Amino acid sequence: MAVVMIGQVDNLTEEIYAGMIGNLKPVLQSAKGFISHAGGPSPDGGWRVIEMWESEEDGKAWFEQNVKPNLPDGIVPDRQYFPVHSAFTS
């Protein structure tokens, strides 16, 4: 079942995010189970990332193998997964 991951990263800046996504985007786009990614400033401060995956396992594996090793010290995302009932684009 597809899932959406919502990540809140309180101390992530736009500059750090831009550097990381610039390096990781091509790998992410070819990752097993990847569907979509969006990131932007959070109204609570920091940065919010929203991703859709074919399974929670695929999303967690991607994070552990690619994102976690590249996070600067002290940056720990609060990531939560939720089942997707429907999703569509224009």
Buried (B, 14 or more C-beta within 10 A) or exposed (E): EBBBBBBBBEEBBEEBBEEBBEEBEEEBEEBEBBBEBEBEEBEEEBBBBEBBBBBBEBBBBBBEEBBEEEBEEEBEBEBEBEEBEEEEEE
